């Protein structure tokens, strides 16, 4: 970014105009330049309107409130220094209170196996896996396996939801079934699943994980 030089106290009361003219010109050019950062500048249609908003990321670390932040009735959007690729770098403060994380971790990915981020510090991931028995990869009693999160949650996985499914090229199941998750295996890196049912009419399990 540009360093816009500006000299206060110009013009000085007892100076000749010619003495202060160089600094006055620098000040005028800096004013025009800084207004044009992220805005429509002088002599432009829609002058003063935003083109974008750029937030300096060096004002705080990992969501800590930057110095000079207003409190009471002010709401502040600010950037933070990122020391870990999984941390967010845009934060929001309401009335000078502790920052609320708005972005991160990582880059959201929307697909059958994907991940995203919920403002406030929660991350979500989802995916699917198949059974290991039969030509159509049915689940059968005793099936077990593991899911690895990508990316891993920065701190911990809080909960995993599962949904048993079948493909439309087989008959609809006549029995209900559930998938068990080993709670002690529920880590920020992934989890272990176990299929305890007798029904072998399901061949896909969808999962959704929430963590932070």
Beta strands, then each sheet from edge to edge (+ up, - down):
strand 1: 75-79
strand 2: 90-94
strand 3: 100-101
strand 4: 114-118
strand 5: 122-130
strand 6: 144-148
strand 7: 157-165
strand 8: 180-181
strand 9: 190-194
strand 10: 204-211
sheet 1: 1+ 2- 3+
sheet 2: 4+ 5- 10+ 7-
sheet 3: 6+ 9- 8+
end
